[in-house]
Amino acid sequence: MKSYMCKACGTQYTPSNRPPDACKICEDERQYVGMNGQEWTTMEALEQTHEVEIKPLNDKLHELTLKPPFAIGQRALLYLSDKGNVLWDCLPLLNRETEEFIRSKGGLAAIAISHPHYYSSMNEWAKTFNCPLYLHRDDQQWICRQDPNVEYVLWEGREQNLLNELRLYNTRGHFDGSTILLIPEAQGILLTGDSIYVNPDRQTISCMYSYPNNIPLRKSEIDYIQDLVIPLPFDAMFSAFSFGNIPEKGKEAFRYSMSRYKRIYG
């Protein structure tokens, strides 16, 4: 049996003799089925055509991306810590070179994922590094592959401690369980996935229900995100794509963007 992977979003499904009839992630209105209809691949096939590129963003944060881009094209972020390394978000491909690099840095103590679009091959990563997966319980329905060899930490509520120094926060909005990760380095680093999207101008952010289909959030959700994030101590922000870096004055960018939403919503 094969663990089929959706070509449009990179989500890996429970092993089966034939591909699933459809990808429930892509049939949801926050994603989409590609122009050629539902298509499938496997990690083994992906490894023949793609590689993982690893770049340092600072001394403790590395960016992992697939080259050439595949599916949604997000990056994963590897945070290095004396208390245990954390992978933030996930990639569809885990190859030998990437595994060896991460092991050379001390392996992984945990994987935390911002929302279901980036669950991808999370089970393979968790099994390889023998570490737990932190997912918000409100997104449990979107887990497309349940693996008995993986420890799922389905946390609930507004916030969750991670390895005694990091904090996960539930922003809601994009997904009910959408999550951000606060790292207490320097003046504070916020990893946001798509829960808070750094725009290509790298000076503003957006919060959407669906990014590809341009469905906005309700005012109440924008207000919730603002009230949650403003008190957090951070200066840098890193979101889901390689351009999404605000290495300083991230709080200022967030405040300005929230004021722009206020002008729009009244």
Buried (B, 14 or more C-beta within 10 A) or exposed (E): EBBBBBBBBBBBBBEEEEBBEEBBBBEBEBBBBEEEEBBBBBBEEBBEEBBBEBEEBEEBBBBBBBEEEBBBEBBBBBBBBEEBBBBBBBBBBBBEEBBEBBEEEEBBBBBBBBBBBBBBBBBBBBBBBEBBBBBBBBBBEBBBBEBEEBEBBBBEEEEBEBBEBBBBBBBBBBBBBBBBBBBEBEEBBBBBBBBBBBBEEBEBBBBBBBBEEEEBBEEEBBBBBBEBBEEBEBBBBBBBBBEBBBBEBBBEBBBEBBEEBEEEEE
